[in-house]
């Protein structure tokens, strides 16, 4: 899993998504960001309402409301008020 990063999308009610992925893209405080494995750590509010997950040549889109993204070199956590595919 050297080129993958663990992504967890979590709401107060449940874990919406938990998987090793290639890249996650969303709009944060400083603009659109793309996060892959070994990214520099940071925490930011999510400004947009969309999270795109790229994995093995396919892409999934999640609609979210509110929340934060926490990035570590091996894991990305998105804490959202709500999230759905």
N, C-alpha and C positions, 0 to 999 in steps of 0.2 A: 504494500500500500504506500510505497514511497512517494508517488506522485498524486496521491489522494489526500483529502482532508475530511475529517469527520464533521458533518453538519447536523445540528439539532435545531429544529424550529419548535419552540415551546410556547404554549399559551397557559393561562392560569388553570384551564380545565384539563389539558392533556399535552402529550408529546405528539405533534402533528407529523413530524418527519425526523428520521434519524438514520443516516446512511453515510458511507464514505463516498465522496464525490470528487469531480475534477475541478469545479469552479462554481462559486456563487456570486451573483451580481445583484446589487441593489443601490438605491440612492441614499447616501448618508449625508451628514451635515456639510461636508466639503465637496459634494457632488457624487456622481456615479462611481462606484468602486467595484472592482472584480477581485475576489480573494481566492487564492489557490494555496496549496500546501506550502509551508515554510514562510508564510506572510508575516510581516512585522506585527507584533501585538498592538492592539488598540481597542478602544470602546467608543461608540458613537451612537447618537440617536438615529433612527431610520426616518428619513424625510418622506420618501415615496410610499406608495402603497403596493409595490410589486417586488417580489424576490424571484429571480430566475436561477434555476439550478441546472448546471450543465454536467452531464455524466455519460461517458461511453458513447459520445456522438449524438445523444438526445438531449432535449431541454424540457424542463417542467417549469411552470409558472405558478406561484402562490400569490394570492391576494391577502395582504395583511393590513391591520390598522394599528397605528402606534407601535412603539417598541424601540428596542436597542439591539445593536449588533456588537458582540464581543468576539474579537479575533485573537487567536493564539496560533503559534506555528503548526500545531497538530489538530486544532479544533476550532470550529466557528459555531457560536451559539446565537440564535436570534430569539429574543424574548419579545413576544407580540401580545397585544390585547386580544386579537383574534387572527386566525389564519385559516385559509381554505384553498384547495387546489382549483 
